[in-house]
Amino acid sequence: VREVSQEDNKPVVECTLSNIIREIAAQNDFSLEEFNCDLDHVHLLVSCTPQHYIPNMLKALKGVSARLLLKAHPEIRSQLWGGHVWNPSYFI
């Protein structure tokens, strides 16, 4: 049974991840236009300037979000393959 947040009926971990990703984007001067989660993947629509280097943006998003998500929800580590939140690949 997945724990569900009261305000919008989304799973709590998904809400936490959305908030973390939005905060990282704001701290790095780009914006998150869309965020959608499925059981095993995430879709992001990001708006940034041409000066942003996409690999660095993804490194910040994946690295920081993984650390903060596991800190907030340590119980999910056992459900992850190898204990990793993110696969190293991405698609643009």
N, C-alpha and C positions, 0 to 999 in steps of 0.2 A: 504494500500500500504506500503510495507516494503522499508525503505531507503536502498540503495545499495551503497557499496563503489566503487570508480572509478577503483582501481587497479586490482581487481580480480573478480568483479561481485558478491561478497558475501554480505549478509546483514551486515550492519555496526555493529550491536550488536554482531553478531557471530565473526567478526574480532576482536572486542574489547575483547571479552571473550577469544579468542585464544591467544591474546597477553598477557593478564593478567595471564592465566594459565601457559604459557611458562615462564613468569617472576618469578612466584611463584616457579616453578620447579627449575629454575636456582638458586634462592636464597636458596633453601633447598637441593641442591646437588643431584638432580635426573633429568632425562631428559624426555621430552615428545616426544615419537617417532611418534605417530599418534594422530590426533585430528579430530573428525567428529561430526558435529551437525545435529540433526534432529529438527523437530518443538517442540518436548517435551522432548528430552533427548540428552545426550552427551556421546560419546564413547572416552575413552582415552587409549592409550597404553603407559605405563610408564616404564622406565628402571631405576632401582635403585640397590643399594648394599643390601646384606642380613642384614646389620645393620639398614636399614630403617624400621621403624615400620609402617605398612600400615595404621592403623587407624589414626595415627598422620599425615601422608601424606595427607590423605583425609580430615582430619579436617582443615589442612592448605589450601588445594586447595579450599574446599567449603566455608569456613568462609571468607577468604581474598578475593576470587574472587567475592563472593556475595556483599561484602561491596564496592569493587572497581567498580563492574559492575553497581550497583545501583547509585553510585556517578557519574559515567560517563553518565548513561542513566536513570535518575529518572522517565522518562515517562513509562518505562516498568513495574513499580511496580503495576500499576492498572491492568495489564494483567496477573499477577501471582496469583496463588491460595493462599490466605491468605497473599500475599505480600512476600512470600518466594521464593527465586531463586532455592534452592535445596531441594529435598526430603532427609530425613536423611539416607536412605538406600543406599547401593552400592553392586556391584557384582564383585567378583575377579575371 
